[in-house]
Amino acid sequence: MDGFETFNVKVRDIDVLVRKKGEGDPLLYLHGAFGYEGWPRFLDLLSENFTVYSPVHPGFLESYGIDEIRDLYDLVLFHIDLIEALNLDRPYLVGQFFGAMAAGEVASVCPHNVGKLVLANPAGIWLDEDPGLDYFVVPDSELRDHLVSNPESKNFKNILPETKDETEQSSRSINKVRALSTVAKFLWPVPDKGLIRRVSRVRCPTLVITSEKDEIVPVSHGEVISSAVVGSVHKTISEAGHLAILEKPEEFASLVVEFLVN
């Protein structure tokens, strides 16, 4: 997908690359540990209804500044400052996995800063009876098998595809190491940093989205988070894995649009 614009915004002393497309109410998308490159179809679909802002989080791709975000509290303040730097007034806040955890924390601490909240495959809690896959210990060659529901399907070959080009493979490996190192700073070794105790403070309308075959964030995690947010809605995308945003972009976008416009 193309047609989006890019610009940099200064958040504290960090230059943040932001991709933007669309018209209408502002929607700030906070990406997860995977599927953050370019402008995927689900963002294109969302941009048909909203002005979508998709920043690249420090520590991902060629962005820097992650050393300046020292802990979870600092992460929350960074995102609050990001909303202010973008001059957004109560934007819709949509996050996936790591981004969903950050979105949930922001809405918990500053509920007046968020219009509506969407948490997709949210990280940030731990259930002894259903902890989910620790992808930090999964070998690189096997990781893709745990991110999509059917890795052998030709329909999903474009999701984290294999490459024989050594230069491209090297670049991907570096990007993945940087991304996982960034996420690990806030989620490793146990992702439970107290989100479930704070998320009950969320006052804006909230949608929690999980995926039926997500091995990393089981459906039960979404159920627990949704039950803690008064009046929230929980939806599960069937026959989809952790990257439902890429596997089923139309269904994901439809759920989000329906929730935000009604």
Sine and cosine of phi, psi and omega as CSV:
sin_phi,cos_phi,sin_psi,cos_psi,sin_omega,cos_omega
0.00,0.00,0.55,-0.83,0.02,-1.00
-0.65,-0.76,-0.23,-0.97,0.00,-1.00
1.00,-0.01,0.04,1.00,0.03,-1.00
-1.00,-0.05,0.40,-0.92,0.06,-1.00
-0.97,-0.24,0.39,-0.92,0.06,-1.00
-0.81,-0.59,0.55,-0.83,0.08,-1.00
-0.41,-0.91,0.27,-0.96,0.03,-1.00
-0.95,-0.32,0.62,-0.79,0.07,-1.00
-0.80,-0.60,0.64,-0.77,-0.01,-1.00
-1.00,0.01,0.86,-0.51,0.07,-1.00
-0.89,-0.47,0.95,-0.32,-0.22,-0.97
0.86,0.52,-0.87,-0.49,0.05,-1.00
-0.95,-0.32,0.33,0.94,-0.05,-1.00
-0.96,-0.27,0.79,-0.61,0.11,-0.99
-1.00,0.10,0.88,-0.47,-0.04,-1.00
-0.94,-0.33,0.83,-0.56,0.07,-1.00
-0.98,0.20,0.78,-0.62,-0.02,-1.00
-0.84,-0.55,0.74,-0.67,0.14,-0.99
-0.98,-0.20,0.60,-0.80,-0.10,-1.00
-0.59,-0.81,0.63,-0.78,0.08,-1.00
-0.32,-0.95,0.51,-0.86,0.13,-0.99
0.96,-0.28,0.00,-1.00,0.04,-1.00
-0.67,-0.74,0.40,-0.92,0.03,-1.00
0.92,-0.39,-0.27,-0.96,-0.02,-1.00
-0.85,0.53,0.57,-0.82,-0.04,-1.00
-0.95,0.30,0.70,-0.72,0.06,-1.00
-0.79,-0.61,0.86,-0.50,0.02,-1.00
-0.98,-0.21,0.89,-0.47,-0.01,-1.00
-0.98,-0.22,0.82,-0.57,0.04,-1.00
-0.95,-0.30,0.90,-0.43,-0.13,-0.99
-0.98,0.20,0.23,-0.97,0.03,-1.00
-0.99,-0.15,-0.41,-0.91,-0.07,-1.00
-0.99,0.17,-0.25,0.97,-0.03,-1.00
-0.65,-0.76,0.40,-0.92,0.08,-1.00
0.96,0.28,0.53,0.85,-0.06,-1.00
-0.97,-0.24,-0.01,1.00,-0.05,-1.00
-0.98,0.20,0.57,-0.82,0.15,-0.99
0.88,0.48,-0.54,-0.84,-0.04,-1.00
-0.78,-0.62,1.00,0.10,-0.07,-1.00
-0.92,0.39,0.24,-0.97,-0.13,-0.99
-0.86,0.51,-0.61,0.79,-0.06,-1.00
-0.90,0.44,-0.56,0.83,0.07,-1.00
-0.94,0.34,-0.60,0.80,0.04,-1.00
-0.88,0.47,-0.67,0.75,0.02,-1.00
-0.91,0.41,-0.65,0.76,0.03,-1.00
-0.91,0.41,-0.56,0.83,-0.03,-1.00
-0.94,0.34,-0.18,0.98,0.09,-1.00
-0.96,0.29,-0.29,0.96,-0.04,-1.00
-0.87,-0.50,-0.36,0.93,-0.10,-0.99
-0.67,-0.74,0.28,-0.96,0.21,-0.98
-1.00,0.07,0.95,-0.31,-0.12,-0.99
-1.00,-0.09,0.79,-0.61,0.12,-0.99
-0.93,-0.36,0.80,-0.59,-0.03,-1.00
-0.77,-0.63,1.00,0.03,-0.01,-1.00
-0.97,0.24,0.50,-0.87,0.13,-0.99
-1.00,-0.02,0.88,-0.48,-0.07,-1.00
-0.92,0.39,0.64,-0.77,0.08,-1.00
-0.78,0.62,0.71,-0.71,-0.03,-1.00
0.99,-0.17,-0.13,0.99,0.03,-1.00
-0.95,-0.32,0.54,-0.84,-0.02,-1.00
0.78,0.63,-0.78,-0.62,-0.05,-1.00
-0.98,-0.19,0.25,0.97,-0.01,-1.00
-0.99,0.14,0.55,-0.83,-0.04,-1.00
-0.85,-0.53,0.08,-1.00,0.03,-1.00
0.94,-0.33,-0.01,1.00,-0.04,-1.00
-0.90,0.44,-0.47,0.88,0.03,-1.00
-0.91,0.41,-0.36,0.93,0.00,-1.00
-0.99,0.12,-0.18,0.98,0.04,-1.00
-0.97,-0.25,0.99,-0.16,-0.29,-0.96
-1.00,0.04,-0.47,0.88,-0.05,-1.00
-0.41,-0.91,-0.06,-1.00,-0.06,-1.00
-0.88,0.48,-0.67,0.74,0.01,-1.00
-0.88,0.48,-0.66,0.75,0.04,-1.00
-0.90,0.43,-0.58,0.82,0.04,-1.00
-0.89,0.47,-0.68,0.73,0.03,-1.00
-0.89,0.45,-0.72,0.69,0.00,-1.00
-0.89,0.45,-0.60,0.80,0.03,-1.00
-0.86,0.51,-0.70,0.71,-0.04,-1.00
-0.95,0.30,-0.55,0.84,0.10,-0.99
-0.90,0.43,-0.68,0.74,0.04,-1.00
-0.92,0.40,-0.55,0.84,0.04,-1.00
-0.90,0.44,-0.71,0.70,0.04,-1.00
-0.86,0.52,-0.67,0.74,0.01,-1.00
-0.93,0.38,-0.66,0.75,-0.02,-1.00
-0.90,0.43,-0.53,0.85,0.02,-1.00
-0.99,0.13,-0.09,1.00,0.01,-1.00
0.86,0.51,0.70,0.72,-0.01,-1.00
-0.99,-0.15,0.74,-0.68,0.00,-1.00
-0.98,-0.22,0.96,-0.29,0.00,-1.00
0.72,0.69,0.88,0.48,0.00,-1.00
-0.94,0.33,0.38,-0.93,0.24,-0.97
-0.94,0.35,0.74,-0.68,-0.06,-1.00
-0.91,-0.40,0.90,-0.44,-0.04,-1.00
-0.85,-0.53,0.82,-0.58,0.00,-1.00
-0.73,-0.68,0.47,-0.88,0.05,-1.00
-0.84,-0.54,0.77,-0.63,0.02,-1.00
0.81,0.59,-0.93,-0.37,0.02,-1.00
-0.84,0.54,-0.67,0.74,0.04,-1.00
-0.91,0.42,-0.55,0.84,0.04,-1.00
-0.93,0.36,-0.63,0.77,0.07,-1.00
-0.86,0.50,-0.72,0.69,0.02,-1.00
-0.88,0.48,-0.67,0.74,0.01,-1.00
-0.89,0.46,-0.68,0.74,0.02,-1.00
-0.90,0.44,-0.63,0.78,0.03,-1.00
-0.92,0.40,-0.69,0.73,0.01,-1.00
-0.87,0.49,-0.72,0.69,-0.01,-1.00
-0.92,0.38,-0.41,0.91,0.03,-1.00
-0.97,0.22,-0.66,0.75,-0.07,-1.00
-0.99,0.13,-0.66,0.75,-0.02,-1.00
-0.79,-0.62,0.94,0.34,-0.06,-1.00
-0.87,0.50,-0.40,0.92,-0.01,-1.00
-0.96,0.27,-0.19,0.98,-0.04,-1.00
-1.00,0.02,-0.11,0.99,-0.14,-0.99
-0.84,-0.54,0.73,-0.69,0.06,-1.00
-0.97,0.24,-0.93,0.38,0.12,-0.99
-0.73,-0.68,0.36,-0.93,-0.14,-0.99
-0.80,-0.60,0.73,-0.68,0.10,-1.00
-0.82,-0.58,0.86,-0.52,0.01,-1.00
-0.93,-0.38,0.95,-0.31,-0.02,-1.00
-0.97,-0.24,0.80,-0.60,-0.01,-1.00
0.72,0.69,0.82,0.58,-0.19,-0.98
-0.95,0.31,0.76,-0.65,0.16,-0.99
-0.99,0.11,0.16,-0.99,0.17,-0.98
0.87,-0.50,-0.09,1.00,0.06,-1.00
-0.77,-0.64,0.15,-0.99,0.01,-1.00
-0.68,-0.73,0.74,-0.67,0.09,-1.00
-0.85,-0.53,0.88,-0.47,-0.03,-1.00
-0.83,0.56,-0.61,0.79,-0.07,-1.00
-0.99,0.15,-0.21,0.98,-0.03,-1.00
-0.41,-0.91,0.93,0.36,-0.15,-0.99
-0.96,0.29,-0.42,0.91,-0.07,-1.00
1.00,0.05,0.25,-0.97,-0.06,-1.00
-0.96,0.29,0.72,-0.70,0.11,-0.99
-1.00,0.06,1.00,-0.04,-0.10,-0.99
-0.95,0.31,-0.19,0.98,0.04,-1.00
-0.92,0.40,-0.40,0.92,-0.04,-1.00
-0.97,-0.23,0.03,1.00,0.00,-1.00
-0.98,0.20,0.78,-0.63,0.05,-1.00
-0.84,0.54,0.55,-0.84,-0.04,-1.00
-0.81,0.58,-0.64,0.77,-0.06,-1.00
-0.93,0.36,-0.27,0.96,-0.06,-1.00
-0.95,-0.32,-0.14,0.99,-0.15,-0.99
-0.87,0.50,-0.69,0.73,-0.04,-1.00
-0.86,0.50,-0.54,0.84,-0.01,-1.00
-0.88,0.48,-0.37,0.93,-0.05,-1.00
-0.97,-0.22,0.03,1.00,-0.05,-1.00
-0.97,-0.24,-0.39,0.92,0.04,-1.00
-0.85,-0.53,0.40,-0.92,-0.10,-1.00
-0.95,0.33,-0.56,0.83,-0.02,-1.00
-0.66,-0.75,1.00,0.09,-0.10,-0.99
-0.89,0.45,-0.31,0.95,-0.01,-1.00
-1.00,0.02,-0.17,0.99,-0.04,-1.00
-0.92,0.38,0.70,-0.72,0.02,-1.00
-0.91,0.41,-0.37,0.93,0.00,-1.00
-0.93,0.37,-0.37,0.93,-0.08,-1.00
-0.91,-0.42,0.23,0.97,-0.03,-1.00
-0.90,0.43,-0.38,0.93,-0.02,-1.00
-0.99,0.11,-0.05,1.00,0.03,-1.00
-1.00,-0.03,0.91,-0.40,-0.09,-1.00
0.74,0.67,0.82,0.57,-0.08,-1.00
-0.93,0.38,0.44,-0.90,0.07,-1.00
-0.96,0.27,0.43,-0.90,0.05,-1.00
-0.62,-0.79,0.55,-0.83,0.04,-1.00
-0.98,-0.19,-0.10,1.00,0.02,-1.00
-0.96,0.27,0.89,-0.46,-0.11,-0.99
-0.90,0.44,-0.62,0.78,0.00,-1.00
-0.91,0.42,-0.71,0.71,0.01,-1.00
-0.91,0.41,-0.65,0.76,0.00,-1.00
-0.89,0.45,-0.65,0.76,0.02,-1.00
-0.90,0.44,-0.67,0.74,0.02,-1.00
-0.89,0.45,-0.68,0.74,0.02,-1.00
-0.89,0.46,-0.67,0.74,-0.02,-1.00
-0.89,0.46,-0.68,0.74,0.02,-1.00
-0.89,0.45,-0.71,0.71,0.00,-1.00
-0.89,0.46,-0.63,0.77,-0.03,-1.00
-0.93,0.37,-0.66,0.75,0.02,-1.00
-0.88,0.47,-0.69,0.72,0.01,-1.00
-0.89,0.45,-0.68,0.73,-0.03,-1.00
-0.90,0.43,-0.74,0.67,-0.04,-1.00
-0.93,0.37,-0.53,0.85,0.07,-1.00
-0.91,0.42,-0.63,0.77,0.02,-1.00
-0.90,0.43,-0.73,0.69,-0.01,-1.00
-0.91,0.41,-0.64,0.77,-0.02,-1.00
-0.88,0.47,-0.47,0.88,0.01,-1.00
-0.86,0.52,-0.47,0.88,-0.06,-1.00
-0.92,-0.40,-0.28,0.96,-0.10,-1.00
-0.88,-0.48,-0.22,0.98,-0.07,-1.00
-0.98,-0.19,0.57,-0.82,0.03,1.00
-1.00,0.07,-0.36,0.93,0.05,-1.00
-0.84,-0.54,0.80,-0.59,-0.10,-1.00
-0.95,0.32,-0.15,0.99,-0.05,-1.00
-0.98,0.18,0.97,-0.23,0.05,-1.00
-0.91,-0.40,0.28,0.96,0.08,-1.00
0.97,-0.23,0.17,0.98,-0.02,-1.00
-0.83,0.56,-0.66,0.75,-0.10,-1.00
-0.91,0.42,-0.42,0.91,0.03,-1.00
-0.98,0.20,-0.42,0.91,-0.07,-1.00
-0.99,-0.16,-0.45,0.89,-0.15,-0.99
-0.91,0.41,-0.31,0.95,0.05,-1.00
-0.92,0.39,-0.21,0.98,0.03,-1.00
-0.99,0.15,-0.18,0.98,0.00,-1.00
-0.89,0.45,0.77,-0.64,-0.04,-1.00
-0.91,-0.42,-0.21,0.98,-0.03,-1.00
-1.00,0.09,0.38,-0.92,0.07,-1.00
-0.83,0.56,0.72,-0.70,-0.14,-0.99
-0.73,-0.68,0.71,-0.71,0.10,-0.99
-0.89,-0.46,0.78,-0.62,0.09,-1.00
-0.95,-0.33,0.81,-0.59,-0.01,-1.00
-0.89,-0.46,0.78,-0.63,0.10,-1.00
-0.83,-0.55,0.14,-0.99,-0.02,-1.00
-0.84,-0.54,0.70,-0.72,-0.10,-0.99
-0.82,0.57,-0.61,0.79,-0.09,-1.00
-0.92,-0.39,0.47,0.88,0.05,-1.00
-0.98,0.22,0.91,-0.42,0.00,-1.00
-0.99,0.12,-0.37,0.93,-0.08,-1.00
-1.00,0.06,-0.70,0.71,0.07,-1.00
-0.86,-0.52,1.00,-0.02,-0.01,-1.00
-0.86,0.51,0.40,-0.92,0.01,-1.00
-0.82,0.57,-0.57,0.82,-0.02,-1.00
-0.85,0.52,-0.51,0.86,0.02,-1.00
-0.91,0.41,-0.66,0.75,0.05,-1.00
-0.90,0.43,-0.61,0.79,0.02,-1.00
-0.89,0.46,-0.68,0.73,-0.02,-1.00
-0.92,0.39,-0.71,0.70,0.00,-1.00
-0.90,0.44,-0.70,0.71,-0.01,-1.00
-0.88,0.47,-0.62,0.78,-0.02,-1.00
-0.92,0.39,-0.36,0.93,-0.02,-1.00
-1.00,0.05,-0.25,0.97,-0.02,-1.00
-0.97,-0.25,0.91,-0.41,-0.07,-1.00
-0.86,0.52,0.79,-0.61,0.08,-1.00
0.98,0.21,0.10,0.99,-0.03,-1.00
-0.96,0.27,0.30,-0.95,0.01,-1.00
-0.89,-0.46,0.67,-0.74,0.03,-1.00
-0.88,-0.48,0.82,-0.57,0.04,-1.00
-0.83,-0.56,0.59,-0.81,0.03,-1.00
-0.86,-0.51,0.78,-0.62,0.04,-1.00
-1.00,0.07,0.87,-0.50,-0.06,-1.00
-0.97,0.25,0.43,-0.90,0.06,-1.00
0.78,0.63,0.68,0.74,0.03,-1.00
-0.65,-0.76,0.50,-0.86,0.01,-1.00
-0.98,-0.18,-0.38,-0.93,-0.07,-1.00
-0.86,0.51,-0.57,0.82,-0.01,-1.00
-0.99,-0.14,0.77,0.64,0.05,-1.00
-0.86,0.51,-0.47,0.88,0.03,-1.00
-0.86,0.52,-0.48,0.88,0.02,-1.00
-0.98,-0.19,-0.53,0.85,0.02,-1.00
-0.94,0.33,-0.70,0.71,-0.07,-1.00
-0.75,-0.66,0.90,0.44,-0.07,-1.00
-0.87,0.49,-0.60,0.80,-0.01,-1.00
-0.91,0.41,-0.70,0.72,-0.01,-1.00
-0.93,0.38,-0.67,0.74,0.02,-1.00
-0.88,0.48,-0.78,0.63,-0.03,-1.00
-0.88,0.48,-0.62,0.79,0.00,-1.00
-0.89,0.46,-0.68,0.73,0.03,-1.00
-0.88,0.48,-0.69,0.72,-0.04,-1.00
-0.92,0.39,-0.73,0.68,-0.03,-1.00
-0.89,0.46,-0.72,0.69,-0.01,-1.00
-0.86,0.52,-0.66,0.75,-0.01,-1.00
-0.93,0.37,-0.68,0.74,-0.10,-0.99
-0.96,0.27,-0.55,0.84,-0.08,-1.00
-1.00,0.02,-0.24,0.97,-0.01,-1.00
-0.99,-0.17,0.00,0.00,0.00,0.00
